[in-house]
Amino acid sequence: MGASYRSWLASSAVRREAASGLPESPADEAGRSPSAADWVWAAAFAAALLPVTVTELLATLPTPPDAAWLTFILGMFVVLHLLVVVRRKWPRGTLLAASAVMLALTVATLPGLPYMASLFPSAAVYLVFVFSAAASDDRVAVAAALGLGLLGAALMTAVAVMRGHDTEPAVLLAFVGFLVAAISAAWALGRYRHESGRRRAAQNLGLRQAAEIRLQAERAVLAEERRRIGRELHDVVSHSLAVMVTQAEASRVLLDRDQARARSAIEQVVTTGRSAMADMRGLLGVLVDAPADSTGADGSPAADGSPRRAPRDPSPGLGELTALVEQVMAPGRSAALIETGVSRAVSPGTALVIYRVVQESLTNTLRHTVPPTASEVRLDWGDDELVLEITDDGTPRRGASPTASGSGIRGMQDRVERVGGRLLSGPRDGGGWRTRAVFPYASEVMPDA
């Protein structure tokens, strides 16, 4: 179980890494507040392009310059650079605002300038808005980015023709090709980034789902381990306490009449208690890592130098049935083990189940009936199946029944079914209780411990 717990922790770590280690998708970016990176990008574009724009603008202005037009053009470029900050928060709105700025710059060619205002270096920032809109999940913004960009290129070409600038066919064709190529490239790069983000998001989701599946599997293993240990503890503690109480009561009755038998009963209590402690120690040992030992059972080190684990005691099986039956024998409590047919080898898992069914049945007799009782454990080795039958003739205690509480019978049924068998347990006609379990020899066995 310690290994299962470590595996569960590893699955949790993978899940946390999957949730936080991959880049966020474009859908995660849209709608968020501007980050420090957005301000840095806006400042970087402004620092790279705005001084050049101002320098070229002042160099091409007539003397004296028109202060109003100069202020207007510079203001438009400043607005264009500031919009870079919020381009990811509002991709559609910033695209429309930037398109409006570019439209104003296109039609507002300053008097006497040989170049259109929309062709100054800062106008290249408009490609950033086309890219950001194309990279978003807003389908309207994606379509508008390409449509407005190409429409703007057409308007700039038309204004250039109307203003009489660069009307030679070859130059005009190169001008149009440059504008269309720039807009198309920005839009295509934005779509590529969007698809790349979607693939990363899909991978992120796949990692999270895989981690969740592994986590659920680990939880199922841990739950099954807890259930198994709880069932084993129930069998060990319930049976041992029932035997100890029965033998202690017998010793109390025999103390003044037969000290030898009373002493024997007390010894049985001590033996049963020690056996129960050993069984519980073995069961609880799986909750923690077994102490490592660098040597084997014979004192020799491991072949590869790796630590060896302390060996665990073998699980009880058919060989311990005789001692188990003898434990419950006390004044007023008799029990017998009878075998018929030719015994055959069974798997350790089936042997353990048989032992636990006998243990639980005898315990129920001690707990829920009043002496005198006679119990019989019968093993019938047939040709195709092994039949186990435990019967008693006890009278139930007042208000007591094996099915009234607890999970003993349900636990027996679950054990038997896990190794491919079937179990019936209930009152006998004429009094007493009978538990009958059938184990096919050809069943696929799943060891339980």
Secondary structure by P-SEA (a helix, b strand, c coil): caaaaaaaaaaaaaaaaaaccccccccccccccccaaaaaaaaaaaaacaaaaaaaaaaacccccaaaaaaaaaaaaaaaaaacccccccaaaaaaaaaaaaaaaaacccccccccccccccccaaaaaaaaaaacccaaaaaaaaaaaaaaaaaaaaaaaaacccccaaaaaaaaaaaaaaaaaaaaaaaaaaaaaaaaaaaaaaaaaaaaaaaaaaaaaaaaaaaaaaaaaaaaaaaaaaaaaaaaaaaaaaccccaaaaaaaaaaaaaaaaaaaaaaaaaacccccccccccccccccccccccccccccccccccaaaaaaaaaccccbbbbbbbccbbbbbcaaaaaaaaaaaaaaaaaaaccccccbbbbbbbbbcccbbbbbbbbbccccccccccccccaaaaaaaaaaaacbbbbbbccccbbbbbbbbbbccccccccc
